[in-house]
């Protein structure tokens, strides 16, 4: 009787633990301006004077790029990785 209850509790805990990290780290839209200390992993980043943004990986490092601020303004930057 104890073993099925223990297994059910462990499955519930592992299920919640697997969902929580996925909800915390979501991929931002391309070109949306983010703070420099954005916590999620980003494959290719454009750096501006005001922050960073996710850009398509096909843009080579060192090339010019732009990030879009909240008001719709495009900010020039450079692809850093």
Residue frames as qw, qx, qy, qz and C-alpha x, y, z in Angstrom:
[[0.000, 0.885, 0.467, 0.000, 0.00, 0.00, 0.00],
 [0.308, -0.798, 0.091, 0.510, 2.84, 2.39, 0.78],
 [0.468, -0.138, 0.564, 0.666, 4.73, 1.74, -2.43],
 [0.259, 0.609, 0.603, 0.446, 1.91, 2.85, -4.83],
 [0.157, -0.952, -0.242, 0.105, 1.36, 6.02, -2.79],
 [0.469, -0.614, 0.290, 0.565, 5.07, 6.77, -2.78],
 [0.435, 0.149, 0.618, 0.637, 5.28, 6.25, -6.54],
 [0.114, 0.805, 0.527, 0.247, 2.25, 8.50, -7.10],
 [0.283, -0.911, -0.052, 0.296, 3.76, 11.28, -4.97],
 [0.496, -0.384, 0.449, 0.637, 7.12, 11.04, -6.76],
 [0.361, 0.424, 0.634, 0.536, 5.44, 11.21, -10.19],
 [0.029, -0.924, -0.378, -0.058, 3.47, 14.27, -9.12],
 [0.394, -0.791, 0.142, 0.447, 6.58, 16.02, -7.80],
 [0.477, -0.152, 0.567, 0.654, 8.62, 15.24, -10.90],
 [0.278, 0.639, 0.615, 0.369, 5.78, 16.37, -13.15],
 [0.120, -0.970, -0.187, 0.094, 5.55, 19.75, -11.43],
 [0.481, -0.624, 0.328, 0.521, 9.35, 20.11, -11.40],
 [0.491, 0.136, 0.618, 0.599, 9.49, 19.49, -15.15],
 [0.169, 0.796, 0.507, 0.282, 6.80, 22.07, -15.93],
 [0.291, -0.892, -0.117, 0.324, 8.12, 24.93, -13.75],
 [0.409, -0.443, 0.382, 0.700, 11.48, 25.48, -15.53],
 [0.320, 0.355, 0.668, 0.570, 9.81, 25.34, -18.94],
 [0.025, -0.880, -0.465, -0.094, 7.38, 28.07, -17.90],
 [0.382, -0.794, 0.013, 0.474, 10.12, 30.32, -16.50],
 [0.258, -0.431, 0.523, 0.689, 12.32, 30.37, -19.61],
 [0.614, 0.635, 0.465, -0.064, 10.37, 31.32, -22.70],
 [0.524, 0.092, 0.371, 0.761, 11.95, 32.39, -25.96],
 [0.115, 0.666, 0.166, -0.718, 11.44, 36.10, -26.64],
 [0.661, 0.693, 0.287, 0.000, 10.36, 37.24, -30.12],
 [0.663, 0.191, 0.176, 0.702, 13.05, 38.14, -32.64],
 [0.262, 0.481, 0.088, 0.832, 14.34, 41.74, -32.43],
 [0.454, -0.813, -0.275, -0.238, 12.48, 42.61, -29.16],
 [0.177, 0.651, -0.468, 0.571, 14.76, 44.70, -26.92],
 [0.821, -0.428, -0.370, 0.069, 15.77, 42.86, -23.73],
 [0.357, -0.891, 0.278, -0.036, 17.90, 43.92, -20.74],
 [0.332, 0.646, -0.683, 0.073, 21.60, 43.09, -20.78],
 [0.190, -0.288, 0.873, -0.346, 21.07, 40.62, -17.91],
 [0.796, 0.046, -0.209, -0.566, 18.32, 38.60, -19.63],
 [0.579, -0.410, 0.675, -0.203, 18.31, 35.21, -17.83],
 [0.903, 0.249, 0.323, -0.132, 17.51, 32.88, -20.73],
 [0.535, -0.235, 0.586, 0.561, 19.94, 31.36, -23.22],
 [0.516, 0.771, 0.056, -0.370, 19.99, 33.05, -26.63],
 [0.855, 0.163, 0.330, 0.366, 21.68, 31.52, -29.67],
 [0.450, 0.335, 0.194, 0.805, 22.43, 34.72, -31.61],
 [0.231, -0.779, -0.392, 0.432, 22.34, 38.19, -30.01],
 [0.311, 0.673, 0.127, 0.659, 22.33, 41.75, -31.31],
 [0.459, -0.501, -0.372, 0.632, 23.86, 44.22, -28.84],
 [0.129, 0.802, 0.208, 0.545, 22.83, 47.88, -28.77],
 [0.140, 0.376, -0.418, 0.815, 23.64, 50.71, -26.36],
 [0.529, -0.309, 0.167, -0.773, 20.31, 50.03, -24.62],
 [0.771, -0.145, 0.537, -0.309, 20.18, 46.23, -24.39],
 [0.115, -0.229, 0.898, 0.358, 20.20, 43.05, -26.44],
 [0.757, 0.240, 0.117, -0.596, 17.77, 41.16, -28.65],
 [0.676, 0.006, 0.727, 0.123, 17.40, 37.71, -30.13],
 [0.427, 0.610, -0.342, -0.573, 18.16, 37.59, -33.86],
 [0.960, 0.239, -0.022, -0.142, 18.09, 34.73, -36.39],
 [0.732, -0.446, 0.411, 0.310, 21.17, 32.50, -36.23],
 [0.724, 0.479, 0.312, 0.387, 21.78, 33.07, -39.96],
 [0.096, 0.967, -0.109, 0.207, 23.08, 36.58, -39.17],
 [0.788, 0.174, -0.340, 0.483, 26.84, 36.29, -38.81],
 [0.523, -0.706, -0.186, 0.439, 28.64, 37.72, -35.73],
 [0.392, -0.318, 0.190, 0.842, 30.10, 41.17, -36.33],
 [0.108, 0.409, 0.573, 0.702, 27.45, 42.28, -38.81],
 [0.208, -0.089, 0.184, -0.957, 25.13, 45.25, -38.21],
 [0.231, -0.433, -0.865, -0.105, 21.69, 44.47, -36.79],
 [0.253, -0.381, 0.038, -0.888, 18.76, 46.24, -35.14],
 [0.146, -0.310, -0.873, 0.347, 16.57, 45.72, -32.07],
 [0.225, -0.578, -0.425, -0.659, 13.02, 47.02, -31.68],
 [0.005, 0.063, -0.578, 0.814, 12.25, 49.03, -28.52],
 [0.135, 0.446, 0.814, -0.347, 8.83, 48.98, -26.82],
 [0.268, 0.662, 0.168, -0.680, 7.67, 52.11, -28.66],
 [0.773, 0.557, 0.303, 0.033, 8.49, 50.60, -32.05],
 [0.126, 0.909, -0.375, -0.133, 11.78, 52.47, -32.47],
 [0.948, 0.192, -0.110, 0.227, 14.57, 50.47, -34.14],
 [0.364, -0.856, 0.348, 0.114, 17.95, 50.72, -32.37],
 [0.688, 0.580, -0.436, 0.036, 21.15, 49.95, -34.31],
 [0.678, -0.576, 0.455, -0.039, 23.60, 47.39, -32.95],
 [0.375, 0.540, -0.737, -0.159, 26.02, 44.65, -33.86],
 [0.949, -0.122, -0.226, -0.181, 25.70, 40.87, -33.72],
 [0.184, -0.735, 0.615, -0.219, 28.01, 39.58, -30.98],
 [0.159, -0.235, 0.959, -0.021, 27.41, 35.79, -30.96]]
